[in-house]
Structure formats: structure tokens, C-alpha cells
Amino acid sequence: MTWRKDSALHDGFQIGVDLTGGYYDAGDNIKFNFPMAFSTTMLAWSVLEFGKTMGLEQLHALEAIRWATDYFLKATSIPGFVFAQVGDPYNDHNCWERPEDMDTNRTPYAISKQFPGSEVSAEIAAALAASSMAFRPSDPVYSAILLKRAIMVFEFADKYRGSYNDSLGPWTCPFYCDFSGYEDELLWGAAWLFRATKATYYWNYVVKNIHNLENIITKNVNGVSYNGGSFAEFGWDSKHAGINVLVSRIMKNSSSSDPFVLNADRFVCSLLPESPTKSVSYSPGGLLFKPGGSNLQHATSLSFLLVVYSSYLKQADRVIHCGGVVVNRARLIQVARGQVDYILGSNPLNMSYMVGYGKKFPLRIHHRSSSLPSIDKHPQHMDCKDGSSYFDSSNPNQNLLTGAVVGGPDIKDSYADSRADFVHSEPTTYINAPLVVLLGFVGMMMMVRSVASSSISHDYGDALSKCILFFEGQRSGKLPSSQRMTWRKDSALHDGSDIGIDLVGGYYDAGDNIKFNFPMAFTTTVLAWSILEFGNHMGSELQHATEAVKWGTDYFLKATSVPGKVFAQVGEPYGDHNCWERPEDMDTARTSYAVNTTSPGSEVSAEIAAALAASSLVFKNIDNGYSQVLLERASQVVFQFADQYRGSYNESIGPAVCPFYCDFGGFMDELIWGAAWLYKATNTNSYLKYVLENIHYLEYVPQSNDPIYVGGSFEEFGWDSKHAGINVLLSKLLMNTQNSSNTFVQYADKFVCSVLPESHSKNVYFSPGGLLFKDGGSNTQHTTAISFLLLVYSRYLVRAQNRAIQCGNNIVVTPSRLAQFAKGQVDYLLGSNPMKMSYMVGYGRNFPRKIHHRGSTCPSIDKRPRQIKCHDGDVFFYSKYPNFNQLTGAIVGGPDVNDRYNDTRIDFVHSEPTTYINAPFVGVLAFFKKKGR
């Protein structure tokens, strides 16, 4: 938007603080931090909920968030002070001038310990906390800075309670006076901090204080009646409905969510036209109306909550009862879609209320810089009153403020396109912010279409060969003469030299050059399991699969060679992620991180034990001596170290692993997983006894005052959570015994019912083309891991006399149904999808060419022998051309939930391959390779 130029470059300088940046809230030139923080929270929430539907626009959304959070870091940089506003609103509103020309007072207004402002401070804390999660995948360092500041600002808001109405008085009122009290912002901030940190303190804070909102008696302040945090209110001033929807999404189906779900249901019932308890009005054309200010702020923010809550209803597989009216998820989406369509032109005036959208839209919006000629056209300074003639003009504004959504029509669907009618013609940031998610979601829904089942036949044997070959591209260390992916060369040959230990070898986890041993161990465990289950289907590829396992176990023997220590990682992740260079050229720190008896890491140690135990079975009939070495080390690690010295490596080596591979599921699932594999490897009853005595830790359901933190949910399986894997593994070992198998078989059955589309208890969702989706990270890791477990379990069911599973409502699931479902997922990944694209590099004709992978992106040493230093590779990262080297067999993160895929390195969530995506796919492809299934 090039007609806008630099402005307010000296904000804060009169008091020696840099307060430049941030947003003007509406059509004036004041920075009101209270509504600005709410706008930022909503933008961040939009990215968190539906960022994957935004495509490349997600980058612009993140830029919009960062413009605000950079400013809020400045506004909260002085301990004991939070800047709440910049600019004298009375002088500003008395002028009609461009922000570039401002000569009105730019007074900074702060709240402090003596003059508190809990609402503005807590809302800034919420914005920083929500934004920290939005940046966590792309910029973990910045994310950590935001979260740390959010915690500090929230503590300030809560400790020094009071309203900025009283502290700053006429400078905030009547412009953004807080009519609903500051309790709702404190709870809102705590809820976001709980979502960002999972810290029990914030959850307890919300539970303890939520009733303060529910018990506030209706008051009358300056002639304005309000009831504090009514469950039906949501906007820059009142957060109650947002708190209930947010907490319902976090808590999902726990009993702890009950009061929040109840109030969220009541909120929904207060909006729907057919509900007997609705408390809103509708125009004849169908636009939602609530009293107070520009109306479209209500239409967008309340519709936003409906869309978010619809996702919760889908996950919970439930409906809402509004008296005798039953409301399902589709109805919420329908109402929200109706509001969006109205705003975009489906209304009695056939007018879009978004500037620049459609053929007919507002041309005379109440916005100073839009109405005045730009500096490019009118370089001379325009004083306070010089713009008055433009304000009074009947001509359209000089500059198009594209995307601005104005206050909207009146309750009779009438709209006067006049700057003077600011209630209806003024745009605000907090109208637009919620609309971001609505447009992304509705756009996704419009593209939903049925996809005919493809008749493409796939060469599963070829895909298997490539899937295994991928691991050679991830090797670290001295490469063998048998290396087939020859563009890769030796790398990291001095790993461990910082502490005098040989830690050369192992795998790089993904597209970077770090050796994260937690996911590497999971990868090795699943590779070994694939061989144990389906090795006889692999043919000549069995040797390569076995070599892939040994590359991991040789390294893990080194990583566990020092008594009382387990090495958990090699490489400094922040330095590495700041560079784009080949592993062969690494000049970043190769720090060795270990857990020990005083700084334990039970999850990484126990997962390594599982990998060694599972691998010992792979080598039992090939190299019995090596098998015994692995098994002996596995036993030492899991019981003499991981179990005896319990604790999480999150705390022990902190920022080295978090947020990259932070253990969110607790370490008990890994301890039980390790014991289960040791039982399988040794048939020693003490390991089974250990599992049976400890499995209740995973089945434990927190009480109402506990944070929701169920580490090993029966439906989860991946590098962080092992519960579903434990149940499937042990269900086979115990299927034919009496009683002892019941728990594991029951939970394995529940796992199956949680993923099948026909099951009423499913908690996954599917793209229009049929790809399974779960929240969290690159999605294909879920697709491959879940498909693998289904195939393993289908084999167990066949051996148990073709036992079927009951998924309620007369839904009977046979072993063949599990294989059929898994095949659908495999075929999708190999090209039977709406884009007719293979998500395995090198398989088929159409596959990703610009994957997020350093070694693949940069030219090989054969082509460019000289060193490519840290930032020398940036030019290749940003290049529009395909990667130099084909990482054959790599499976990327995959398409978004709308079956779309942008082949770009920048979008690492979708374009980055990982070892733990490929590992379970080895077993899956081997299964289907047999007889060309």
C-alpha cells in the first residue's frame, strides 16, 4: 500500500522511550493499545486455528501480527510501566490530517503500579502469548521472547489491579473506555498463557476466577448498562464468550471443560435466529446486530467464535440444545457464512462493505489518510485544518484503503456513503482481525468438493525402495562405500569432540543439520518394527532397511556409552536454523547435550531403549552378537537409568530441545513403551509387570481442578506420544491370554474407532480428497504413523480368528476395512488426490521440487567444491528454481486441509521431510507390495 509513508517516527522520544510502530486503530491517528492488543490476539488466533488454509497469505498474516508485537515489546520494555496509548485524542480528532503530517501532541500515556490498568496490560499479555504460538514453528527465538514478556506483563496486570479508566481518565474515555471491568481481560490473558505454556498455574487461575464474571451484577456507569462479562459478549471490551470458546477448544472433552462448554453453548444460543434465547437482532437482510459502536465489529467477532466453536463440536462429535432447537456444527458454519456473504455483497444493497472488493463498495470512508491526497501527489505539508475541505467533499477518497471493512449499514440495511457518518463509514482493525479467519475458513468450505476415487495403480515396490533410500540422504558422519545417494558426502565428523566422546553418525531429523535423538530413536524403533512385521514382504529391500536401522543403533551405542549419561542431541538448533548450508560445510556449534542422574531425561532415554530393544530382534537371526549388545544396552538404559532417574529433558536441557522436540506428552509413555519392547525382546515377566503396574498413569483422567494433560491418549502415536503404539504392540503379545489383555485390546479398539471416518467416536478430520488430518506439525507424520498401526493391528486381528471391532451404532470394523482405509491414505500420498501429486520426492511424474531441506537445496560438493557458509545458501533458499539435488523417497509434510500444496521452501510445515514420516511408511509400503495389493 505504497501511498502510505513513514509516520510518527518520534513517538515516545519526549520521554526517552522508543514507541514507534504499531497500528492506528481506525480512521484517526491515535495508537490505542487496548483495541490494538485485541486485534493482535485475534489475528494470532486466526493463524493458530486456520493458518494452514491461508496458503502464502499466512506469511502476510504473520507480518501483520509482528508489526504489533514488535511495538508491544517496546510498550512493555520498562519494568513497572505499560504504555497504553500514544497521542492526544482530542487534538487529533479536532484535525483532519495525514499521519505523515501530524503536528498534534504525541503524548505517551502509561499505567504503572500506582496508576494501574489491568485490562490493557492483560490484553497485551494475551496478544503476546497467542502470538508466541503463531511464531513458534517459524521463529522459535522470537516466540520465546514474546512468551517471556507475556508472562511478565500478566504478572504486572494481576498484581497491580485497577482500571485504566481511573488511571488515564479522559484520555481513554469515552474513546475506548473499559465498560466491562478488567476481570475478563485477566482471565483471557491467563487462558492464553495456559494454552501457550500448559502451566498449571494459569489453568487454576482461570478456574478459580471464572465465577467472578458470572456473578457480576448488572451495573450502570455513565448511563451505560452492562453485566460485566456476559457469556454472549465478545469484542475489544468484553472477552467472556471468547474465554469460554477458547477453553472449550483447549480442554476438548474433559469434565474440566464443563462450565466453559455450557457457557459457550449459551453463547451460541444467544445468536441463532431460531433460538428461543437469542439476545441479538437481525436486519431484514439478515445482518446480525448488537447495540454499541460500529456494528460489523460484532458481526465479524461473533461469527469468528462460531467458526472456532464449530471445530470443537466436530472434535467432540456433539450438538447444542437451545431449548427445543438442536444445533449442529453445520448450522454454526451456515450462520457465519451468511454474515460473511452479507459483508461481501449478498445484501439488499448488493454492496460490499469491504473497500476494493466487488464492483460496489464504500468510496467515502471516514479515514484521514485515505481521504487526503498522498504525499506522492501532494508533497506539501498539510496542517491540522488543511484537510477539512477533503472531509467535507462529496468526491470519493483520494486513496483506496484496500480491504478495510467499515462499520456497515444500519439495522434497516441502509448505508449512507458519507465520511461524516463515522459510526457506519469508519473502518477499524478489530473489525478486520476476526474476518481473517472467517474468509480463510469460508474459502476452504467453498472449495470442498467430492473427489472420485482414483483408478491410478501404484508401484508399491518402487515406492518402498525410494522410501528406504531417503534415509541415506539423512545420514550424518562418515558415509560408507555402499552409499547410493552419492551427492551426499561425509559430515559432522567431529561430533562429540567438545566433550571427548565419539558421537559421529546417526541421522539429521529433517531439513536441518541437528541430530535430535528423541525423534531419531522413535524413527529407529518404527523402522525396526516395520521389519519385524513386514520384512518378509520387502524382498531385496530388506537389506537396505536393516542397514537403515543399524545406522541408527550404531550411533545410539555411542550415545549411551558413558555410564550415568545419555546423549540427547548434537548441534545448537538456533545457530543451525539461522543458517542455510550443507551438512558437509557446517560451521555452526556442534554442542553435545546430555541427560544424567541429576538432570534426567526419561523420555529420550526410554525411547532409545525401545529402539535398541526392537532392533535387537531385527538382528537376532542375522548377527546374534550384535543383537545381544543392543539388548544389554537397552536394559541398562531403560531400567537402570531412565526409570531410576525420572524427569523430563524439557527441564534438563531446556531451550536446546524446546520448542523443537519438546516432550508435551510426559515421559511415562516412553518408559512403558520401552518396557513393552523389552518384554517382546526378552519375554521376561518383570517387564510385563512393569507395564501393568504403570499403565494407569496413561489412563489417568485429571480431576476438575487439574490442567488437561493426558500424556498418552489412546488415540495418539508419534515421536512424542506412544500410547496407541503400546496398546497395539501389547494387544498382540497378550491377545490369547486371559484377562490381562483386555485393557490393551480395548484401547487398541478405541484407537481404531477414533480414526475411521464412519465411526461416531472419531476425533480426526479429513480433507475433501480424503487425507486424514490431526492437529500438530507436519500432517503426513500422522497419516503414515496411524496407517502403520492400523495395518499391524489388522494382522493381529486376523490371527485372533478374524476378530472384528465394534465402533458403536452397529458399526462393525473388520481387518480388511483397516487395510482398505490405510490403502486410501497410501494412495493419496502417492498421487491419488485432487492435485494428482505424489508427496514422495522422485515417485511419479508430479512431486515436490522445492522441499525445505538444506542438503537438497544447495549444490552438492561435486558441483560446487568450495564451502557454502552460513548465509551463502540464502540465495538457494529463496530461489524459485527446483532444488539442486533430488532427495529421493523423502515424504514432505503434505497438503493443507483443503488438499492444496504450495511447492515452496518457505512453507516448511508442508514442504519439509522428516525421518519419522518415512519410517512407518516403510512398513506400510511393504504390506501393500506383497502381491501388488
N, C-alpha and C positions, 0 to 999 in steps of 0.2 A: 504494500500500500504506500507507494512512493510519494504521494502528495503530503504525507505526514513527514515532519522533520524533527530534529532534536528539540527537546523542551525541558524546562525545569531542571537544568543542569547544575543548579546551585542549591537544590533542596537540602536543608539541614546544615548548610555551611555556616549560617549565622550562629549556630551553637557548636560548631566543630564536629558535626557528625554527618557522614555521607548518607543521605536519604534519597538519592536519585534512584529512578527506576519505578517499577510498579505500574499500576493502572489508574487512569481516571475512571470513576465509577460509571459515568453516564455521559450526558451532554455538556457537562461543565468541566472545570479544570482542577478539581479538588481530588486529593487522594484520601478517600475514606477507607481506613484499613479494616473496619468491621465487615462491610459488604464485600470488600476485595478478598478478604480471607475466605468468606463463604464461597465466593466464585471459584477460588482456587481449590477448595475442598471438593467442590462439585466436579470440576474438571478432572481432578485426580481420581475421584470415584468413577467417573465415566471411563477413564483409561483402564482402571482396575477391573471393571465389570465387562466392558465390551471393546477394549483396545484392540483385541485380535480381529474385530470386524472392521477396523478403520483402515486397514492397509497402510499405505505410505502416509496417510493423514495422521497416523499415530505419532509420527515424528513431529509434526506441526503441533499436535496437541501437547506433547511433552515440552516443546519450546514455549508454548503459551503458559504452561504451569511454571516452568523455570523462570520466566520473566517475573513472576510474582514471588516465587520462593527466594530468588536472589535478593529481592527487595526486603522480604520479611527477615532474612538473616541480618540485614543491616538494621532493620527496625527493632530487632531484639538483641543487638550486639552489646549493649551496655547493661551490666548486671543491675537489677533493681529498677529498670525502666523498660517500658514497652511503648514505642511510638504508635499512636493511634490514628494520626491524621497529619496531613501536610496541606496547608492552605487555609486562608480565611474565607469561609463560605459566603459571608455577607458581602464582602468586597467582590468576590469572584462572581456571585450571582447578580451583582449590580452592573457587571460589564458583559459585553459580548465580543470576545476577542479570541484569537487563535492561541492555543497553548504555547506556541513558539514565541509569541509576543508578550506573554504575561508580564504585567508590571504591578499586579496586585500583591498583597502580602503573602509570602510563602511561609507562614508561621508553622513550625512543628509543634504538635501537641502530644504530650506524653503522659502516661499514667505511671504511678510509682507505688511504693509501699504505703506512703501517707495518702496518696490520692489514687486509689485502685481503680481498675477497670477489668473485672474478671471476664466479662463477656467477650471483649475484643481480644484479650490475651488468650483465653481458652479457644476461641475460634481460630486464631493464628496457630495455636498448638495443633488443633485438628488438621488445619491445612498442611502444616509441615509433616505431621505423622502420615496422613494419607499420601502426600507427595513422595515421602520416603519410599513407600511401597511401589509407587509408579516408576521410580528411578532405580529400584533395587536390581532389576535384571540388566540394565544398560549402563549404569554408573553407580556401582555399589559404594564407592567412597563418598560421593555426594549424598547418596541415600543415607549413609551413616551420619553425616553431618546434620542433615535435616532431622533425623530421628533424635539425635542427641539434643538438638536445640528445642525440639518439640517437648521433650521431657522436662527440660529446664523451664520453658515458658509455662507449661501446665502447672508445675510446682509453684511458680510465682502467682499464677491466677488463682490457685486454690488456697494458698497460704495467706494472701492479702486480698481478702474478699471485699467486693464492693462494685458498684456500677459506675461506668464512665459517664453516665447521665449526671451524676452528682459531682464527679471529679472535673469534668470538662464542660459541663453545663451547656450554655447557649452555643458553643462551638460545634457540638454534635446534634443537639436538639434544636429545631424539630426535624433536621435532615435525616439522621439515622439514629434517632433516639431508640433506646432499648426498652420496648414496652412490655416484654415478656419476662424480664428478670434474667439474671446471669446463670441460674442453676442449670438451665437446659444446655448452655454452652459448655459448662464444666463437665456434664455427663457426656455430651457429644465428643469433647476432647478426650475424655477417658476411654470412651468406646473405640475411638480411632487408635488410641495408643495401645489398647488391648489387641486390636486387630494387627497392629504393626509389630508388637513385641511378644504377644501371648503371655505377658506378665500377669500373674495372679492379682497383683495389687490393683491394677486398673479394672479387672473384672469385678473384684469385690467392691471397688468404689462405685461402679455403675449399679450393682445390685443393692448396695446399701442406700444409695441416694435417689434411685429412680422414683421412689414413692413421694419424694419432695415435690416432684412435678405433678403427680397425680392428686396430691392433696391441696394444691394451691387454690385458695378461694378466689372467685372472680373479684377483680378489683376495678377501680375507676381512677385513672391517672390522667390529669389534664383533659378530662372529658372523653378519654378513650377507654372503652371497656375491654378487658381481656381476662383470660383464665390461665395465665402462666404458660404452661407447655401443653396445651390441648393436644390430644392424640391426633387430631385432624389437621394440625398446623405444621407447615414446613416452608422455610424461607430464610432469608438472611437474619431475621429476628427471632424465629422460633424453630427449634430443632426436634421437638418431641417425636413427630412422625418419622423423621429421619433416624433418630436413635432406635426406635422400635424395628424399623425395617433393616437397618444395619446390623443390629444384634441378632435378629432372626436369621439373617444370611450367615453370620459367623457361627451361630450355635446350631443351626440346622435342626435336627430332630431331637435334641436333648431336652430333658424335662426342665433344665435351667432356662430354656428359651420361652417357657410357657407364658409369663406375664407380657413379654415383648411380642410374642406371636398374637396373643389376644388383642393387644392394643393395635398392632399392625392390621389385624383383621377389621377392627373397628374403624381404623382409618380408611380402609378400602370401602367399607360400607357407607362411610360418610360422603363418598364421592360419586358413587354409581347412581345414575338417574333412576334406576328401578328399585333402589334400596329404600326401605321404609324409614331408615335413619339418616338419610343424606342431609348434609348441612351446607351444601353449596347450591348455587343457582346455575342455570344454563340459558344462554341466549337462544332465540328462535332457531338460529342456525347451528346450535349445538356446542358453542364455546363455553367451557367451564368458567364460572365467575365466583370470586370471593371478594368481600369488601377490603379496601385498603390499597392505595397506590396503583401503579400500572398493573393491569390485570394479567398480562401474559406471563408475569413472573410466577403467578400461581398455576397457570395452565402448564408451563414447562416443568416447574419443580415437582408438582404433584404427579404429573404424568411420568416423570423420571422415576419416582418412587414406585409407581405401579409396575413399570417395566422391570425394575430390580426385584420387586417382591414376586413378580411372576416367575422369575428364575428360581426363587426359593420354593414356591409352590410346586414347580416341576420336580425339584430335587426331593421334596418331601412327599410328592405324589398325594397332594391333598387339595381340598376345595374349601371355600369360605362360605359360611352360612350367615346371610344378612336377614335375620328373621326367617321368613319362609322362602327367601330367594337364595338359590345356590349359585355361587360364583366360582367359575374355574379360571385357570390361568389364561386361557384364550380370551376370556372376556376382559381381563385387565389389559391385555395387549390391544384388543379391539378399541377400548376406550382411549388408550394412549395414542394409538394410530389415528383415531378420529380427531384428536386435538392437534396432532402434527399436521394432518392433512388440512385442517381448517387454517392453521397458521400459514401454510404454504399456498393457499388459494382456493381450497374447496369450501367456499363460504358464500353467503348471499351476494356479496360484492364482487365475487370472483377476483379477489385481491390477495396477493401475497403480502404478509406483514414482515417479510424478510427483505431488506434492501438488496436489490440486484438479483433476486430470484423471481423467475417468471416474467411475464410481459407487463404486468401491472403491480406496482409496489410503491411504498411511500417515497415521495421525492422532496418533501419539505420537513425533514425530521428535525426535532429540537436537539441540535448538536452544533456547538460553536464551530469547531474546525471544519466540519462537513459543509456548513452553510457559507463559510467565508472563503474567498479565493486563496489558493495555496501560495506559499512563498515562491514557488516556481513561476506563478502567474502574476503575483503582486509582491515583489521583494520588499517594498517599503513597509516599515513598522506600522502596525495598526493599534492605536491606543484603545483604551477602555470603551469609549463610546463610538469609535470609528465603525464598529460592526453593526451598529443599530439599524442602519438602512438595509443591511442584508437580512437581519432578523425580521424586519417588517415587510420585506419584499414578498411578492406573490410568485416570484420565479423559483424554479427548483434549486436545490442546494448546488453549490459550485462543485463539490467533490462527492463521489459515491462512496459511502461507508458500507462497503460490501459485506453482507452477512449480518448486519445489525438488525435485530428484531425489536420493534417498537412496542410501546405499551399496549397497542391494539385497539380494537373497536369498543364501543360501549355495549351495554347489555342488550341493546336492540339491534346489534350487528352494524351500527353506523360508524363511520370513520371520517373525520374532517382532517384532511392532509394539511395541517397548519402547525407551524413552529410554536405559536402561542399556546396551543393546547398540549402542554408538555406531559400531562398525565397519560395521554394516548400516543403522542408522537415522539417521546424520548426513548432511546434505547438504553439498556443497562447491561453491565457484564453479567449480572445474576439472572437475567432473562436468558442470555445465550448459553451460559455454562451448562445447565441441565439439558439443553436442547442438543448438545453434542452427542450424548449417549442415545437420545431418542432418535436422532437422524441415523446414527450408525446402526441401531437395532432395527428400526423400521426398514432401512435399506437392505439389511440382511434378510428380513422376513419377506420382502418383495421379491428377492432372488430365489426364495425357496421353490424348488420345483422337483418333481419326481424324476428320477434318473432310471431309465430302463436298464435292466440287468444286462451286463455286457457279455457278449459271446466270445470275447477275446480269450484265446487259450494262452497259458503262460508256461514257460520252460522253467519249472521249479529247480531243476538240477543246475541250470546255468545261473539262476539267481542265488542258489546255495553257494556255488563256487565263488561268486563275486562277494557274497556276504562275508565269507570267511577271509577272503583276500584283503578286505578292508582293514583287518587287524594288523596286517603288515605295514600299512600306512600310518598306523598309530604307534609303532614301536619306538621306544626310546633306548638308547645305548648303542653297543657295537652290533651291527647287523651281520647276520650270517651270510655265507656264500650262496645259500639257497634262497635268499631274498628275491621275491618275484616282482615287487613294486620297486623297480630299480631307480626311480627318480628320488626316492628317499635315501639318505646317507646316514652315517654314524652321527649321533648327537648325545649331548649331556654325558660325556664320558668321564666327567669328574664329579658326578653327583655323589654326595656324602663326604667329599673331601674336606668340607668345612668342619666335620666332627671326626674325621679319621676313620670312616666306615665306608665300605663299598656299597653304594646304593644305585649302581648303574643298572639300567634295564627297566622293565615294566612298560606301561602304556601311558601315553597322553590321553586324557579322558575324552577330549572333544576337539575343538578347533584352536585351542591354545596349546601352550607348551608346559603345563603344570602336570605333575603326577599326583593326583588326588587318590589316595589309597582306599578310601571308603567306597566310592563308586567303582574303582578298579577291582576291588575284591568281589563286589557284587557281580560285576561282569564275568569274572573268573568262575564264580560259583555257578552262574547260569550257563556259561559255556560248558562246564563240566556236566551239569545236569542234562543239557541238550545231548551230549554224547551218551550219557548213561541211558537215556530214554530212547533216543532215535539214532544212535551211532550206527546201528546195523542197516540203516537206510541211506547212509552217506556215501557208500562206495569208496572211491579213491580220495574223496574229500575228508574222510575220517582222519587221515594222517595230518592234513593241514589243520583240522580242528584241534587235534591233540597238541600239535606244535603251538597253536594259539594259547591253549591252556598252560602249557609249560613255560611260555614266555612270561606269563603272569606269576606262576608259582616259583620259578627260579628267583624272581625279584622278591617275592614275599618271604622266601627263606632268608634273604639278605636283610629284609626289613624287620625280621624278628630274631636276628642272630645275637643280639645283646640281651642278656638276662635282665628282666625288670624294665625293659623298654620295648616299645613297638613304634616304628617309624610310620607316621600317618600321612606324610606329604613331603614332596620335594619341589621347591620353587616358590618364589614370592609372588602371589597372584596379582597384586595391584600393579607391581612393576611389569609383570608379563602382559597383563591386559592393556597396559598403556602402550605396548609396542605391537607392531605387525611385522614379525620377522620369522624366518625359517627356524625350525628347531636346531638345524645344523649351525646356525650363526648366533645362537643365544648369547647375549652379554648381560642379561638381567640376573639378579641374585638367585642362586640355586640353594636357598636356605633349606636345611633339613629340619623338619618338625617332628618331634617325638612325644608320645604319651608315656607316662611312667607310673610308679607306685604312688607318688604324691600328686601327680597331675594326670589322672587316669583318662582313658578314652575307651570305654567298654564297647561302644558300637563299632568302632573301626577295628578293634582287636578281635571281637567276636565274629565280625564279617570275614576277616582274614582267616580265622579258624575254620569257618564254614567253607571258604574257598579251598583251603588246604585239605580238609576232610573229604569234600566232594571230589576233588582232584585225585586224592589218593585212590579212590575207587576207579577212576579212569585209567590209572597206571598199574593197577593191581595185577593185571594179566599181561602187561607189556614190559614193565620194569619194576619188579616187586621190591627191589631195594630202595628205589626212589619213592615208591608208594609208601613204604614204611617210614621213611624220613618225613614225608609230608604229614602222615598221620600222627607221628610222635609230636611234631611241632604244633599241629592243630590242637592236640590235647593240652599241651603246655600253655598255649596262648589262651584258650577259652576258659579253662578252669583254674589254672594257677596264676593267671594274670587278669584277664578280662572280668572274671567273676569275683575274684578275691578283692580287686581294687576297682570298685564300682564308681562310675562317674562318666560324664559326657565330655567328649573332646571339644564341644562347644565352649565350655568353660576353660578347658586346659590350654588350648591353643587358639581360642577366640577368633580374632579377625583374620587369621590365616585360612580358616575354613569357612567362616560365615561372612557374607551370605551365600558363598559359592555352593558349598555342600554342607550346610548347617543341618544338624540332625533334629528335625522337627518332631519325629515320632518316638523319641525316647530310646534308651538302649536296651530295654528288656526284650524287645522283639528280636534284636540281633543275638542276645545271649541264648534265647530259646531256639532260634534258628541254628546257631552254631551247635547247640546240644543235639538238636534233631539230626543234623548231618553226621555228628559223631556217633549217634545211635545207629544210623544207617550204615556207617562205615565199620563199626566195631561190633554191633549187636550186643553191646554192654548195657545191662539194665539200669545202671546208675545214671546214664544219660537220659533214658526214658523217664526215670523217676524225677530227674531234674526238670524235664519239660512239664510233667504232670503237676509237679509242686509249684511251678511258677507261671503256668499258662493263665492263671486267673488274673495276673497283672494286666494282661492284654484284654481280658473280657470285662475288666472293671469299668463300670459306668459311674462317672462322677456324680456327687450329690448336688443339690440345687445351689449351694454356695461355692461350689468348686468351679474353676475355669474348665471349659470344654477342651479336653486334651486327651483324646483316646488314641494312644500311640499306634497300636497295631490293629486298626479297624479290619474286620474280616474281609472287607472288600478291597483292601489296598495291597499292592505289590509293586515294588520297585527298589531302587537303591536305598531309599530311606525307610520304607515300611515293609515288613516281611510277613505280616500275619496271614494273608491269603496263601502265601507260599508254604508257611508252616503247616497249615491245615491240609493243603493238597498233598504235601510230602508225607505227612504222618497218616493221612487217611489211607494211603496205600499200605504203609507198613503195618497198620493196625486194622485194616478193613475186615479181616477174617477172624479177629479176636473177639472176645465177649466184652461188651460194655465199655471197655477202655477206649474204643474207637469212636464212641458216639459223639463226643464233643467235636472232634476234628472233622468227622464226616458231616455233621450238621452245619458246621461253619463253612466247610467247603461247598456244601449245597447252597448256603446263603450267598456265598460269593458268586456262584453261577447265576443265581436269580437276580443279583444286583447289576448284572451287565447285559442280560439278554433283553432285546427291545420289547418282546411280548410280555415280559414279566411286570407285574404291578409294583414290585418292590425294587425296580431298577433305580439306580442313582447315578447313571451316566447319561449322556445325551449323544445324539448322532447328527452329523451334518446331513444336508439334503441328499448327498450322494451316498450316505450310509457309513461314514467313518466314525468310529467310536471316539468320544471325547470325554476327558476328565480335566478338571482344573489343575493347573500347576505345571510350569515349564514347557518344554517341547512336547507336543502331544503324542507323537508316534512312540515315545517310550512307553506310554500306557497301552497303546494299540498292540505292540509286539509282546509286551510282558503278559498282558491279560490273555492274548490269544495263545501264548505258550502254555499258560496254566490250564486253560480250557482243554487243550489237546492232551496234556499229561493226565488231567482228571478223566477225560473221556476214555483213555486207555485203562485207567483203574476201574472205571465203571463197567467196562466190557469184561474185565477179569472177575468182577463181582457179579457174574451172571447177568450182564447187561442191565444192571440196576438203573432205574430212571429216577429223576429228581422231580419233586412236586414244588412248583413255584406259586401255589395258591390259585384260587379261582379256576380250578380244573386245568391248569397249565402243566402239562407233563413234558419234561425235557429228557430226551434220550441221548446216549453218547453220540449218535450220528448228528444230532442237532448241534452239539458243541463243535464238531468238526465242520459242519456246514457254516456255522457262524464265523469260525476262525478263518475259513477259506475266503469268505467275503471280505474280511479285513486284509488278508494277504493279497488278494486280487486287486483290491483298491490301491494298496501301496505300490503294486507293480504296474498299474496303469488303467485298471477298470474303474475309472472315476470321471466326473464331469469334465475335467481338463484333459482327459486321456493322457495323463502324465505319470511316468514312473517316478517315485520318490527315492529310488535307489540309483545312485550315480553309476552310469555305464550300462544299465539294464534298459532295454527298449530303445526306441528312437528319440523319445522326448523325455529328458530328465534334467535335473538342476545342473546348471553350468557355472553358477557364481556362488558356490557354497561358502559359508563362513568358516574358513579353515586356512590357517596361516601357511602351512607347508604346501597345500594345494594351490593357493593363490599366487604365491611368489614363484618366479622362475627357479628351476632346480639348479643345483651346483653344476651339473653337466652343461647347462645352458649359460649360466652366469656364475663363474667360479668365485668372483670377488665377494667379500662379505656384504650382506644387506643388513645394515644396522637397524636399531630400534624403529626409527621413523622413516627409514628409507623405503619400507614396504607400504607406506600410506598410499602412495600413488597406485599401487596394485589393489589395495583395499577399495579405493574409490573408483577404480576403473570400471567402465561399462562393458568391458570385454570379458569373455569366459576365463575361468581360472587357467593357469598355465599347465597344471598337472591334474590328471584325472584320478581322483581318489575312488577308484573302482569299488563298488559294493557299499559305499557309505550311504546310510539312510538318514535323510535330513529330518528336522523337526516336523515338517509336513505342512499341509494347507491349514487355513483358518477354518472356523466352524461353518463357514459358508462355501467351503470347497475351493477357495481361492488361494493362489500361491504366487507371491511376487519373488522372482528369482533375483534376489539382491543380497549381498553380503551383510548389509546394514541390519537387515531383519533377522538377527541371529536366532531368535526364538523359533523361527520357522526354517531357517536355512543352514543351521549348524548340525553336523552329525555328532553322535556320541557312541562310545563303545557299548553303553548299556541299552541303546536302541537296538543295535545289531545282535548282541549276544543271545537274547531269547529268540530272535528271528532265525538264527541258525537251526534251532530245534524245530521251529515251525516249518521252515522250508524243507528240512529233511523228512518230516512227516508227509508232506504233500509230494515230495519227489518220488516216493515209493509208488510204483505203477502209474506215475503221471497223474495223480489224483487231481 
